[in-house]
Amino acid sequence: AICCFLPRAPVCLCACVALGRSSAATKMSAGGELSAGWGAYQDAEGRTYYANATTGESSYDPPAPPPSTEAPALPDGWTAHQTEDGKMYYANVSTGETAWEPPVAAPPAPAPMGGGQWSVECAYELGGEGIEATFQGRVVVLDREHRSVATTVDALSAGTISMDTGFCVVFSGSRQAYYLLWRSDKEAEAFASLGLPGQLGETWATTQVIGLGPIGSESTFDGRAALLDKGLYSSVSVAVDALQGGTIQVDMGYCVVFSESQQYYFLLFRADKASEAAQLFSG
């Protein structure tokens, strides 16, 4: 048999792989996984080297480890694909983005300052235009460029609007009313700043409603919630004002009003009855 010495190898490769027929070199069990075709050997002087009988390569340095066959963990929305020539790439169907490198998940959002959160549930209707004297100089009033409770809450949550006090007032263009907004850990301070009686649990608001249905859907609430007099209370806002002002007393904490303008029944609920109302009338 023809025997050839490999570059940098101290012994003949034929002897290295000859199933123990050579005393010049000894095959060793590799301490780590080697790529296909590679083996670890020891020469007569006890030095470890590596050889690949398929390619003829040899080296005293360990060969590069085999590539990982496990797909990297991808952020939500991303999936791995291969081109026709086998090259891996990544795509996000939702955004239309593509990348050759594995995308990295965004770091978790920082915890809200003060330990509380902004939410549309932490909003209290103060009233329409003309009541500005009740809160001006006592709480931060946002510019009229902010004209929605929901979008303002999103901006506060994202930090686009910085509010160190933890509460403020915004004017809703759609409802034509001022709302007190507060971070969940600042409820007591928000109410106290405006001298409002009680806490959120005792309040009614036009945001605390559940649509029940048009005329003909009376069975959804008959025997479960009282229907307010249609002649006296013909809208959600009128009914809420009466409930909040104490003109109407509803011990169970929720009732039904018929909106004349929308021809629709709405369930109104006190803030502390939100969960109970949702369980009884939602879905």
C-alpha positions as semicolon CSV with decimal commas, in nm:
position;residue;x (nm);y (nm);z (nm)
1;A;0,000;0,000;0,000
2;I;0,117;0,354;-0,076
3;C;0,163;0,561;0,238
4;C;0,183;0,940;0,230
5;F;0,262;1,186;0,510
6;L;0,015;1,477;0,555
7;P;0,129;1,837;0,605
8;R;0,190;1,917;0,972
9;A;0,106;1,559;1,077
10;P;0,390;1,392;1,274
11;V;0,308;1,041;1,150
12;C;0,166;0,872;0,846
13;L;-0,211;0,903;0,822
14;C;-0,237;0,546;0,700
15;A;-0,085;0,432;1,028
16;C;-0,319;0,661;1,224
17;V;-0,633;0,503;1,092
18;A;-0,515;0,148;1,056
19;L;-0,736;-0,001;1,327
20;G;-0,463;-0,035;1,583
21;R;-0,197;-0,189;1,352
22;S;0,050;0,095;1,427
23;S;0,243;0,174;1,740
24;A;0,340;0,513;1,599
25;A;0,002;0,676;1,672
26;T;-0,307;0,600;1,880
27;K;-0,663;0,709;1,805
28;M;-0,823;0,889;2,101
29;S;-1,180;0,958;2,201
30;A;-1,238;1,326;2,140
31;G;-1,322;1,534;2,445
32;G;-1,585;1,722;2,240
33;E;-1,783;1,645;1,929
34;L;-1,579;1,670;1,607
35;S;-1,705;1,743;1,259
36;A;-1,769;1,445;1,031
37;G;-1,449;1,280;0,903
38;W;-1,224;1,414;1,178
39;G;-1,052;1,203;1,443
40;A;-0,828;1,279;1,740
41;Y;-0,494;1,097;1,760
42;Q;-0,183;1,084;1,976
43;D;0,166;1,057;1,833
44;A;0,456;0,862;1,979
45;E;0,553;1,163;2,191
46;G;0,207;1,184;2,346
47;R;0,094;1,496;2,160
48;T;-0,266;1,515;2,040
49;Y;-0,342;1,611;1,683
50;Y;-0,639;1,586;1,451
51;A;-0,672;1,432;1,106
52;N;-0,940;1,399;0,842
53;A;-0,896;1,086;0,631
54;T;-1,151;1,208;0,377
55;T;-0,994;1,543;0,294
56;G;-0,631;1,469;0,388
57;E;-0,621;1,759;0,635
58;S;-0,432;1,737;0,965
59;S;-0,362;1,982;1,243
60;Y;-0,244;2,008;1,600
61;D;-0,529;2,255;1,658
62;P;-0,881;2,118;1,708
63;P;-1,100;2,162;1,400
64;A;-1,398;2,394;1,415
65;P;-1,696;2,229;1,589
66;P;-1,980;2,107;1,369
67;P;-2,246;2,370;1,297
68;S;-2,547;2,362;1,526
69;T;-2,851;2,190;1,376
70;E;-3,087;2,363;1,619
71;A;-3,279;2,660;1,484
72;P;-3,228;2,976;1,691
73;A;-3,517;3,090;1,906
74;L;-3,698;3,363;1,713
75;P;-3,911;3,655;1,835
76;D;-4,287;3,636;1,781
77;G;-4,388;3,675;1,418
78;W;-4,053;3,562;1,272
79;T;-3,998;3,233;1,088
80;A;-3,690;3,070;0,929
81;H;-3,674;2,987;0,557
82;Q;-3,420;2,863;0,302
83;T;-3,339;2,996;-0,043
84;E;-3,317;2,761;-0,339
85;D;-2,941;2,731;-0,287
86;G;-2,990;2,637;0,078
87;K;-2,904;2,970;0,242
88;M;-3,102;3,045;0,559
89;Y;-3,298;3,368;0,595
90;Y;-3,570;3,502;0,825
91;A;-3,902;3,669;0,750
92;N;-4,178;3,842;0,945
93;V;-4,513;3,800;0,772
94;S;-4,680;4,069;0,983
95;T;-4,432;4,348;0,905
96;G;-4,290;4,228;0,572
97;E;-3,933;4,243;0,707
98;T;-3,663;3,995;0,600
99;A;-3,309;3,940;0,730
100;W;-3,013;3,713;0,670
101;E;-2,914;3,725;1,037
102;P;-3,141;3,577;1,309
103;P;-3,354;3,858;1,455
104;V;-3,315;3,931;1,824
105;A;-3,615;3,967;2,054
106;A;-3,668;4,316;2,192
107;P;-3,574;4,355;2,559
108;P;-3,866;4,346;2,802
109;A;-4,033;4,679;2,864
110;P;-3,914;4,852;3,181
111;A;-4,138;4,835;3,482
112;P;-4,374;5,133;3,509
113;M;-4,244;5,416;3,725
114;G;-4,380;5,404;4,076
115;G;-4,502;5,050;4,033
116;G;-4,835;5,152;3,873
117;Q;-4,982;5,137;3,525
118;W;-5,188;5,366;3,307
119;S;-5,514;5,223;3,182
120;V;-5,844;5,339;3,030
121;E;-6,001;5,185;3,339
122;C;-5,824;5,451;3,545
123;A;-6,029;5,737;3,400
124;Y;-6,303;5,944;3,558
125;E;-6,535;6,183;3,371
126;L;-6,531;6,529;3,527
127;G;-6,780;6,700;3,297
128;G;-6,808;6,913;2,984
129;E;-6,665;7,252;2,894
130;G;-6,729;7,521;3,151
131;I;-6,605;7,327;3,454
132;E;-6,237;7,416;3,406
133;A;-6,231;7,615;3,731
134;T;-6,279;7,291;3,928
135;F;-5,939;7,156;3,828
136;Q;-5,720;7,433;3,681
137;G;-5,417;7,502;3,899
138;R;-5,475;7,178;4,091
139;V;-5,372;6,919;3,832
140;V;-5,183;6,911;3,502
141;V;-5,418;6,971;3,207
142;L;-5,292;6,830;2,876
143;D;-5,302;7,040;2,558
144;R;-5,601;6,998;2,330
145;E;-5,377;6,818;2,081
146;H;-5,449;6,518;2,304
147;R;-5,818;6,460;2,232
148;S;-5,873;6,095;2,320
149;V;-5,862;5,907;2,648
150;A;-5,737;5,587;2,483
151;T;-5,455;5,742;2,279
152;T;-5,349;5,958;2,574
153;V;-5,330;5,651;2,797
154;D;-5,115;5,479;2,531
155;A;-4,882;5,778;2,519
156;L;-4,854;5,789;2,898
157;S;-4,783;5,415;2,910
158;A;-4,514;5,444;2,640
159;G;-4,352;5,743;2,811
160;T;-4,424;5,974;2,516
161;I;-4,600;6,193;2,770
162;S;-4,407;6,226;3,095
163;M;-4,625;6,270;3,402
164;D;-4,428;6,270;3,727
165;T;-4,736;6,341;3,939
166;G;-4,902;6,021;3,818
167;F;-5,231;6,190;3,720
168;C;-5,361;6,454;3,479
169;V;-5,670;6,581;3,295
170;V;-5,743;6,538;2,924
171;F;-6,030;6,664;2,710
172;S;-6,207;6,399;2,501
173;G;-6,307;6,542;2,165
174;S;-6,547;6,259;2,087
175;R;-6,729;6,282;2,422
176;Q;-6,683;6,657;2,467
177;A;-6,586;6,603;2,829
178;Y;-6,286;6,633;3,058
179;Y;-6,141;6,317;3,212
180;L;-5,916;6,268;3,509
181;L;-5,652;6,003;3,427
182;W;-5,431;5,845;3,688
183;R;-5,168;5,577;3,725
184;S;-5,300;5,278;3,916
185;D;-5,084;5,356;4,220
186;K;-5,200;5,720;4,229
187;E;-5,579;5,686;4,251
188;A;-5,614;5,825;4,603
189;E;-5,388;6,123;4,529
190;A;-5,569;6,198;4,202
191;F;-5,910;6,211;4,368
192;A;-5,779;6,408;4,666
193;S;-5,617;6,668;4,440
194;L;-5,958;6,767;4,305
195;G;-6,144;6,718;4,630
196;L;-6,360;6,445;4,477
197;P;-6,566;6,245;4,726
198;G;-6,499;5,877;4,762
199;Q;-6,286;5,654;4,549
200;L;-6,332;5,499;4,207
201;G;-6,550;5,223;4,344
202;E;-6,834;5,471;4,409
203;T;-6,831;5,633;4,065
204;W;-7,035;5,608;3,748
205;A;-6,896;5,712;3,409
206;T;-6,990;5,708;3,043
207;T;-6,692;5,478;2,985
208;Q;-6,849;5,217;3,212
209;V;-7,109;5,078;2,974
210;I;-7,192;4,752;2,795
211;G;-7,403;4,751;2,479
212;L;-7,696;4,509;2,514
213;G;-7,889;4,543;2,190
214;P;-8,163;4,728;1,998
215;I;-8,539;4,722;2,055
216;G;-8,643;4,359;2,079
217;S;-8,345;4,253;2,295
218;E;-8,519;4,326;2,626
219;S;-8,491;3,961;2,729
220;T;-8,117;4,008;2,778
221;F;-8,176;4,217;3,091
222;D;-8,539;4,155;3,205
223;G;-8,533;4,041;3,567
224;R;-8,158;4,099;3,591
225;A;-8,120;4,478;3,583
226;A;-8,361;4,769;3,622
227;L;-8,454;4,973;3,315
228;L;-8,449;5,348;3,380
229;D;-8,754;5,553;3,287
230;K;-8,726;5,622;2,912
231;G;-8,914;5,948;2,949
232;L;-8,668;6,090;3,200
233;Y;-8,340;5,933;3,090
234;S;-8,300;5,908;2,715
235;S;-7,920;5,890;2,683
236;V;-7,618;5,737;2,851
237;S;-7,473;6,074;2,951
238;V;-7,797;6,200;3,109
239;A;-7,835;5,877;3,305
240;V;-7,473;5,882;3,422
241;D;-7,505;6,243;3,543
242;A;-7,813;6,147;3,744
243;L;-7,648;5,839;3,891
244;Q;-7,328;6,021;3,979
245;G;-7,520;6,314;4,126
246;G;-7,734;6,086;4,340
247;T;-8,063;6,169;4,165
248;I;-8,098;5,798;4,091
249;Q;-8,009;5,538;4,353
250;V;-7,928;5,192;4,221
251;D;-7,825;4,967;4,507
252;M;-7,720;4,673;4,291
253;G;-7,461;4,892;4,117
254;Y;-7,584;4,854;3,758
255;C;-7,892;4,938;3,551
256;V;-8,010;4,975;3,190
257;V;-8,080;5,290;2,990
258;F;-8,231;5,320;2,643
259;S;-8,046;5,562;2,414
260;E;-8,305;5,743;2,205
261;S;-8,047;5,871;1,957
262;Q;-7,888;5,531;1,899
263;Q;-8,204;5,324;1,950
264;Y;-8,002;5,089;2,165
265;Y;-8,002;4,955;2,523
266;F;-7,691;5,006;2,736
267;L;-7,597;4,860;3,071
268;L;-7,444;5,119;3,304
269;F;-7,235;4,992;3,594
270;R;-7,059;5,141;3,893
271;A;-6,680;5,096;3,883
272;D;-6,675;4,847;4,169
273;K;-6,927;4,631;3,981
274;A;-6,728;4,602;3,656
275;S;-6,638;4,234;3,698
276;E;-6,988;4,134;3,805
277;A;-7,149;4,324;3,517
278;A;-6,912;4,170;3,265
279;Q;-6,986;3,818;3,389
280;L;-7,364;3,871;3,379
281;F;-7,401;4,061;3,053
282;S;-7,096;4,020;2,830
283;G;-7,085;3,762;2,554
